[in-house]
């Protein structure tokens, strides 16, 4: 759902927000920030999945095939950025909330360029 000052998810592990980029992009990284305003809400860790077509999604994993839990925020104002070791080509990106403070809430950016 859209909350005041951020996307706000349900209090359920792996709730997600999707960005449909409408065309292929070379994704190089991400940034998150907590909910703007009077609310003390933010996402403390998350996972990222991507798709080229929307039918098959793959998670960003380490060299051992384990899904990466990206560190999120520790407050509502700071920006936390992550650069991917290897850029990924996709047209749809999902951020899956793993842990949060109060409720899953965030503002996010996806870094990259059109493929």
C-alpha positions in Angstrom: 0.0 0.0 0.0 1.0 3.6 -0.3 1.4 5.4 3.0 2.0 9.0 3.8 5.7 9.5 2.9 6.6 6.0 1.8 5.5 2.6 0.7 4.1 0.7 3.7 3.7 -3.0 3.6 1.8 -5.4 5.8 3.5 -6.8 8.9 4.5 -10.0 7.2 7.9 -11.3 6.4 8.7 -11.2 2.7 6.0 -8.7 1.9 7.2 -7.0 -1.3 7.1 -3.9 -3.5 7.6 -4.2 -7.3 9.0 -1.8 -9.8 8.1 -2.5 -13.4 10.7 -0.7 -15.5 8.7 -1.4 -18.7 11.9 -2.2 -20.6 15.2 -3.9 -19.9 17.7 -2.2 -17.6 21.1 -3.0 -16.4 20.7 -2.9 -12.6 23.8 -1.8 -10.7 22.5 -1.2 -7.2 19.8 0.0 -4.8 19.2 2.5 -2.0 16.6 2.6 0.8 15.4 5.2 3.2 12.7 5.0 6.0 9.3 6.6 6.0 9.2 10.4 5.8 7.4 12.5 8.4 6.3 11.8 11.9 6.5 8.0 11.6 9.5 6.1 13.0 9.2 3.3 10.5 11.8 1.7 8.3 13.0 -1.6 6.7 16.1 -3.1 8.4 16.8 -5.9 5.9 15.5 -7.1 2.6 16.1 -9.4 -0.4 15.9 -8.5 -4.1 14.4 -10.6 -6.9 14.3 -9.7 -10.6 12.7 -10.9 -13.8 13.2 -10.3 -17.5 9.6 -11.3 -18.4 7.6 -11.2 -15.2 7.0 -14.9 -15.2 10.2 -16.2 -13.7 12.0 -14.4 -10.9 15.5 -14.9 -9.5 16.9 -13.7 -6.2 20.3 -11.9 -5.9 22.6 -14.5 -4.4 26.2 -14.8 -3.3 28.8 -17.1 -4.8 27.5 -20.0 -2.9 24.0 -19.6 -4.2 22.6 -18.2 -0.9 20.1 -15.4 -1.2 21.6 -12.2 0.1 19.9 -10.3 2.9 20.8 -6.7 2.2 21.2 -4.4 5.3 18.5 -1.7 5.4 18.1 1.3 7.6 18.6 2.0 11.3 16.5 5.2 11.2 14.0 6.9 9.0 16.3 9.5 7.4 19.6 7.9 6.5 20.1 6.5 3.0 21.6 3.1 2.8 23.1 2.1 -0.6 24.2 -1.2 -2.0 26.1 -1.7 -5.3 25.9 -5.1 -6.9 29.2 -7.0 -7.5 27.8 -8.0 -10.9 25.2 -5.9 -12.7 22.0 -7.7 -13.6 19.7 -7.2 -16.6 16.0 -7.2 -15.8 12.7 -5.3 -16.5 11.0 -6.0 -13.1 12.5 -5.6 -9.7 11.0 -6.7 -6.4 12.2 -5.7 -2.9 11.2 -8.4 -0.3 11.2 -7.1 3.3 12.8 -9.5 5.8 12.9 -7.4 8.9 11.6 -3.9 9.9 11.2 -1.4 12.7 7.5 -0.9 13.6 6.1 -1.7 10.2 7.7 -2.4 6.8 8.1 1.0 5.3 10.6 2.5 2.8 11.5 4.8 0.0 13.8 3.2 -2.5 15.8 3.8 -5.6 17.1 1.5 -8.2 20.4 2.4 -9.9 21.3 1.4 -13.4 20.8 2.3 -17.1 18.6 1.2 -20.0 20.0 -1.9 -21.6 
